[in-house]
Amino acid sequence: MAFPEKSRYVIIGAGIHGLSTAWRLASQLKAKGKGGGEDIVVLDKNGIAAGASGIACGVVRNNYFQPAMRELMAHSVGVWESDPEAFSYHPVGYMQISHEGMREDVTSIYEQQKAIGYESEFIEGEGDCMTYMKGLFSDWRAQNITSVLHEKKGGFANNTTSIYGLAKKAEDEGVRIITGVEVTGFTRGNGSGAVTAVETNKGNIDCDEVVVAVGPWAKTIWDMLDLPKEVSIKGTDGAMHSGIPTWRYWCLEEGVIGVDPDLQKLNDGGMPPVIHVDTDATLLSDVDGSVVREEAWGIYYKPDFHFGGIQGGAMPYEVMTPADEIEIDPYGPESPEFIVGDDFAHMWCSALAHCQERFSGQIVKFNKEPSGGLGCFTPDSFPVIDHFCENVHFIADSNHGYKMIGVGHLMADEMLGEKQALLEPFRFDRYEKGQLHPVSNSPYPWS
Ligand SMILES: Cc1cc2nc3c(=O)[nH]c(=O)nc-3n(C[C@H](O)[C@H](O)[C@H](O)COP(=O)(O)OP(=O)(O)OC[C@H]3O[C@@H](n4cnc5c(N)ncnc54)[C@H](O)[C@@H]3O)c2cc1C
């Protein structure tokens, strides 16, 4: 098929958000008698699932301290549940297991989950938490745990399989996905900021509207559009803080121990929920008993037949190199810089052994293949989902996003004229207006 010279809608990025937008836009155009998938092309410089969506751990949870995030996630869980098979989605549930410093935050999450009808169970107090956890895993032994939030919905999905499932849904609607095409710039209208053509390494494509869903490459496309490199943020004290960079990067650290995934089965033989532990207990090495970490730490893990073992991660670290100098490509496991090393393996495996005896001594099976990857973060580490330059629709999820399969749907509906209340808290002008999301006591930049 010839390279298109024109398409009403050009979507940049064949990850979770680009494909979800394409699928919904195509089906809604058709439903409204306004066109269909043949009006949409998705461009990707590499391939389907070549970005963060293809390496994500795949955890789907609701556990967020910020009400707006929770409501958005509840909507996305509905989309995951709409076709678990196509999305390779495992609704095993999710557990947030926390130390005392987080109890108040998690209590409010539980209260608000009840208010929005999101099913979960909440256990408080060190003794009751231990009893509850031992009821699930007989070898449970994590220390300093005083609350357990057990979300009965959510779980995880297999990263590349789900993105291929999404791509198929978009293609079934007639969307054309073209890989190996890199967007290199934008042509603007005469006297207007609107984009009239997307420039690529294969030629220009005239268009009416553009969707940008490029995950870790958000800053690259943002700069091509000449959008602000810095923001001013109105603080809670009412004072303006100016000169804050719009983008920064964190490196996500994840890995796999190559054991039989069944090792993590529940006492009753069932599939376990995703486990997320945040504790302030001193972390000792499972190798030699030395102190690995005295400050609070957090890990998450799940058995995963796709990864072939127990897969999970720990707190990310902020990349201190100035954003303009970061080498995003080659991305993910191919990156010479942003992959996990021995320190991560030692910390994560020791933390697993801290939580459950069955993981003691398993560090020798830590998979040495490179893993982990960069995420591009906004000033407050929450998504920016907004419209710019008159006809450019931007989904920058600040690395929250594999679980957010529904955001593309909301974006598509908005592009067709239906403003989405769920997206309002994620507009770019929240910084200057001081309409910021509440900050939790979690050790992660995204909870
Ligand atoms: C190691 C790791 C683990 C994670 N685990 C989880 C998790 O468990 N749960 C969760 O919810 N989130 C997780 N995330 C975050 C999540 O993966 C991302 O937020 C999400 O996948 C981003 O999706 P996206 O569609 O915006 O971008 P991506 O999936 O990164 O897709 C962007 C695409 O754009 C293409 N592209 C970039 N620039 C151009 C260009 N100039 N021209 C054409 N194409 C271009 C890329 O090739 C890429 O395929 C994790 C992230 C990492 C790195």
The ligand as an ORCA input file, in Angstrom:
! r2SCAN-3c Opt
* xyz 0 1
  C       9.907     -0.676     33.072
  C       8.533     -0.072     33.081
  C       7.500     -0.705     33.770
  C       6.212     -0.160     33.797
  N       5.224     -0.826     34.451
  C       3.956     -0.339     34.433
  C       2.902     -1.055     35.046
  O       3.093     -2.117     35.623
  N       1.658     -0.512     35.014
  C       1.421      0.685     34.426
  O       0.285      1.132     34.445
  N       2.398      1.384     33.800
  C       3.659      0.894     33.791
  N       4.663      1.591     33.173
  C       4.341      2.844     32.492
  C       3.728      2.583     31.140
  O       4.431      1.556     30.491
  C       3.700      3.834     30.255
  O       3.173      4.901     30.989
  C       2.828      3.620     29.023
  O       3.101      2.370     28.429
  C       3.036      4.710     27.986
  O       2.246      4.400     26.872
  P       2.277      5.299     25.577
  O       1.286      4.723     24.642
  O       2.135      6.733     25.953
  O       3.779      5.189     25.040
  P       4.656      3.959     24.517
  O       4.117      2.656     24.845
  O       6.053      4.255     24.933
  O       4.534      4.094     22.944
  C       5.057      5.215     22.299
  C       5.419      4.818     20.882
  O       5.737      6.042     20.185
  C       6.725      5.740     19.230
  N       7.403      6.990     18.876
  C       8.170      7.764     19.676
  N       8.621      8.835     18.990
  C       8.145      8.734     17.734
  C       8.290      9.523     16.552
  N       9.029     10.655     16.532
  N       7.653      9.108     15.429
  C       6.917      7.965     15.415
  N       6.763      7.178     16.510
  C       7.366      7.558     17.649
  C       7.631      4.720     19.939
  O       8.330      3.935     19.006
  C       6.635      3.925     20.787
  O       6.271      2.700     20.158
  C       5.959      1.067     33.135
  C       6.995      1.708     32.445
  C       8.271      1.152     32.415
  C       9.340      1.858     31.645
*
